[in-house]
């Protein structure tokens, strides 16, 4: 989930995790907040990546597949 380190994105990530969804949190700049969110959620991980960068997107997708 992109933009999940704060605000609406974090709230949606928490709701999805509460519903049993495994969350891959993503942020490009708010890395510490992203790691903190992932630590709060069961089986979640955080991937620092910019959705404007093709290589970062590939890493993000791979993390989602691997999770």
Secondary structure, DSSP 8 states (H G I E B T S, - for coil): -BTTTSHHHHHHHHHHHHTT---EEEESS-HHHHHHHHHHSTT-EEEE--TTSHHHHHHHHHHHHH-
